């Protein structure tokens, strides 16, 4: 208990009701941080996730259901988090969606939603979190980008544009805070088997007339040389490192954890 490195800190993780965000929230809670959860889902299931984190790690938790495509709801969430815990010390911009289609067929409303949720929401949370972080001279901002912030794939125009954008935004945030105790970095995962990717596995299985397991293998074989998924727990451990004092000079990086995807 006494060795928990983030005791007394508060972490707000957007999109933490599922997948990578939940993995990161759990890893930060295990280090003693209070957690502000955000994301969609069944109210009873979200309450159960909060209760599990509180019981397992002794963490204080709070939930706000802000839609990350809506700046006024984001502002309300940031104000509620500050009211609840005094300040947000660690901000993890993780909420994200995907849509797969060729550019000429890409629905305009999907483009707008992906840019709003995967990119603009990080501007809104960051602009609202920075004053208190700067005043405290301590803060950690971690943007969950993707290998698609570093390289492209077909049919993911909005996603690739948003993820390249968030890496640029990460660098500007890191430069504007360079002489403070606030750091900002991006994490770029390869394939992680979350609901977001399971949808792509399902489509591949259906269109190829293959099993779910074969579809997973094909998906990995195409891009991820290790042939294995990255896990939310591994990404959580990287986030904990970025929050540590050892990482205080890690600034403005886009750190891929991708089974070798970007090395090719
Ligand atoms: P997921 O679908 O499991 O989780 C997404 C989370 O975001 C959920 O909690 C969902 O409720 C929330 N969310 C979606 N739209 C929202 C909105 N408008 N407002 C608030 N919350 C919203 O997906 P995941 O795979 O865990 O993805 C998390 C992040 O990781 C995303 O930014 C994604 O682009 C990125 N990422 C995922 C992978 C992967 O392989 N799964 C790889 C690289 C990057």
Boltz pocket constraint, residues with backbone or C-beta under 6 A from the ligand:
constraints:
  - pocket:
      binder: B
      contacts: [[A, 14], [A, 15], [A, 16], [A, 17], [A, 18], [A, 19], [A, 20], [A, 21], [A, 38], [A, 39], [A, 40], [A, 41], [A, 65], [A, 66], [A, 67], [A, 68], [A, 69], [A, 93], [A, 94], [A, 95], [A, 96], [A, 97], [A, 117], [A, 118], [A, 144], [A, 145], [A, 146], [A, 147], [A, 188], [A, 189], [A, 190], [A, 191], [A, 192], [A, 193], [A, 194], [A, 195], [A, 196], [A, 197]]
      max_distance: 6.0
